């Protein structure tokens, strides 16, 4: 698993000629890449959802 500070991002996907292939926010976990959201607005919602998940974990699984 990637160390948290080793998680990177990219915006949009391009082919070898620099032509756009897919738009969105991508997260890179080592060699794995995941399309996280279509837009920055959507990505912000995902981040808020992760924050809610952290709160739930802290509340229900304090030993995690």
Secondary structure in CASP SS format (residue, H / E / C, confidence):
PFRMAT SS
TARGET T0000
AUTHOR 0000-0000-0000
METHOD secondary structure of the structure
MODEL  1
X C 1.00
X C 1.00
X C 1.00
X H 1.00
X H 1.00
X H 1.00
X E 1.00
X E 1.00
X E 1.00
X E 1.00
X E 1.00
X E 1.00
X E 1.00
X E 1.00
X C 1.00
X C 1.00
X C 1.00
X C 1.00
X C 1.00
X E 1.00
X E 1.00
X E 1.00
X E 1.00
X E 1.00
X E 1.00
X E 1.00
X E 1.00
X E 1.00
X E 1.00
X C 1.00
X C 1.00
X E 1.00
X E 1.00
X E 1.00
X E 1.00
X E 1.00
X E 1.00
X C 1.00
X C 1.00
X H 1.00
X H 1.00
X H 1.00
X H 1.00
X H 1.00
X H 1.00
X H 1.00
X H 1.00
X H 1.00
X H 1.00
X H 1.00
X H 1.00
X H 1.00
X H 1.00
X H 1.00
X H 1.00
X H 1.00
X H 1.00
X H 1.00
X H 1.00
X H 1.00
X C 1.00
X C 1.00
X C 1.00
X C 1.00
END
